[in-house]
Amino acid sequence: MPTESLISIIDDDEDFRDAMAGLLKSAEFTVEAFPSALAFLSSPNVCNTSCLIVDLHYPRMTGIELHRRLVESGYAIPTILISADLDDSVRARALADGIICCLTKPCDEDALFRWVSLALERGQAR
């Protein structure tokens, strides 16, 4: 489902961030990548993001905290949480806060594409 909708990736691991961006771009998605939640929040494209892929851990703000902050600011961006250390309590908290999916690194490409497509559908509906 290639689209002009913007997918924003936030991950402090440059190698993972670049690999994820490359994978999505190879499927003809429009992608922007950021090293931190604060870098994303400083971007002029926050309001243009249709799908957000975030890591759990960042200095000063977690991926879940970023999602909450965006929702409180009126940006209900469909969000996918990806992390190497997701336990059941983190998953439950993330899903309760409205994150649409939690994937464990390294994630299955097919699952990622399914969730990105769903997120973009939800993003277009908002």
C-alpha positions as CSV (number, residue, x, y, z in Angstrom):
1,M,0.0,0.0,0.0
2,P,2.5,2.7,-1.1
3,T,1.2,6.1,-0.2
4,E,2.1,9.8,0.0
5,S,1.1,9.7,3.6
6,L,4.1,10.4,5.9
7,I,5.5,7.8,8.2
8,S,7.7,9.2,10.9
9,I,10.2,6.9,12.6
10,I,11.7,7.8,15.9
11,D,14.6,5.7,17.3
12,D,17.8,6.6,18.9
13,D,19.6,3.6,17.3
14,E,20.9,5.1,14.0
15,D,21.4,1.7,12.4
16,F,17.9,0.5,13.2
17,R,16.4,3.9,12.2
18,D,18.1,3.8,8.9
19,A,17.3,0.2,8.2
20,M,13.6,0.8,9.1
21,A,13.5,3.9,6.9
22,G,15.2,2.0,4.0
23,L,12.8,-0.9,4.3
24,L,9.7,1.3,4.2
25,K,11.1,3.5,1.4
26,S,11.8,0.4,-0.6
27,A,8.1,-0.3,-0.5
28,E,7.5,3.2,-1.8
29,F,6.3,4.8,1.5
30,T,7.2,8.4,2.3
31,V,9.4,8.3,5.4
32,E,11.0,10.8,7.7
33,A,13.3,9.6,10.6
34,F,14.3,11.2,13.8
35,P,16.9,10.4,16.6
36,S,14.6,11.5,19.4
37,A,11.1,12.4,20.5
38,L,12.2,16.0,21.0
39,A,13.6,16.1,17.4
40,F,10.3,14.9,16.1
41,L,8.3,17.4,18.1
42,S,10.6,20.2,16.7
43,S,9.8,19.1,13.2
44,P,7.3,21.1,11.0
45,N,5.8,17.7,9.9
46,V,4.3,16.6,13.2
47,C,0.9,17.6,11.9
48,N,1.5,15.8,8.5
49,T,2.5,12.5,10.0
50,S,-0.1,9.7,9.3
51,C,1.8,6.9,11.1
52,L,4.3,7.1,13.9
53,I,6.8,4.3,14.6
54,V,8.5,4.8,17.9
55,D,11.0,3.0,20.2
56,L,10.1,2.7,23.8
57,H,13.2,4.2,25.4
58,Y,14.6,7.7,24.8
59,P,16.3,10.1,27.1
60,R,13.8,12.5,28.6
61,M,10.6,11.0,27.1
62,T,9.5,7.5,26.3
63,G,7.6,6.5,23.2
64,I,4.5,6.0,25.3
65,E,4.9,9.5,26.8
66,L,5.4,11.0,23.3
67,H,2.2,9.3,22.2
68,R,0.3,10.7,25.2
69,R,1.7,14.2,24.6
70,L,0.6,14.1,21.0
71,V,-2.9,13.0,21.8
72,E,-3.2,15.7,24.5
73,S,-2.1,18.2,21.9
74,G,-4.7,17.1,19.4
75,Y,-2.5,14.9,17.2
76,A,-4.0,11.4,17.5
77,I,-1.4,9.9,15.2
78,P,-1.7,6.1,14.8
79,T,1.4,4.8,16.6
80,I,3.3,1.6,16.5
81,L,5.7,0.9,19.4
82,I,8.8,-1.2,18.6
83,S,11.3,-2.2,21.2
84,A,13.7,-5.0,22.1
85,D,12.4,-5.2,25.6
86,L,8.6,-5.2,25.7
87,D,7.0,-7.0,28.6
88,D,3.3,-7.7,29.2
89,S,2.9,-4.6,31.5
90,V,4.5,-2.3,29.0
91,R,2.3,-3.7,26.2
92,A,-0.8,-3.4,28.3
93,R,0.0,0.2,29.2
94,A,0.8,1.1,25.6
95,L,-2.4,-0.4,24.2
96,A,-4.5,1.2,27.0
97,D,-3.0,4.5,26.0
98,G,-4.1,4.0,22.4
99,I,-1.0,2.8,20.7
100,I,-2.3,0.4,18.0
101,C,0.4,-2.2,18.1
102,C,3.6,-3.3,20.0
103,L,6.2,-5.1,18.0
104,T,9.5,-6.7,19.4
105,K,12.8,-5.9,17.7
106,P,13.7,-7.4,15.3
107,C,10.2,-7.4,13.9
108,D,8.7,-9.4,11.2
109,E,8.5,-7.4,7.9
110,D,5.1,-8.8,7.0
111,A,3.7,-7.9,10.4
112,L,5.2,-4.4,10.2
113,F,3.7,-3.8,6.7
114,R,0.3,-5.0,7.9
115,W,0.4,-2.7,10.9
116,V,1.7,0.3,8.9
117,S,-1.1,-0.2,6.4
118,L,-3.7,-0.3,9.2
119,A,-2.2,2.8,10.8
120,L,-2.3,4.7,7.5
121,E,-6.0,3.7,7.1
122,R,-6.7,5.0,10.6
123,G,-4.7,8.1,9.9
124,Q,-6.7,8.9,6.8
125,A,-10.0,8.4,8.8
126,R,-9.0,11.0,11.4
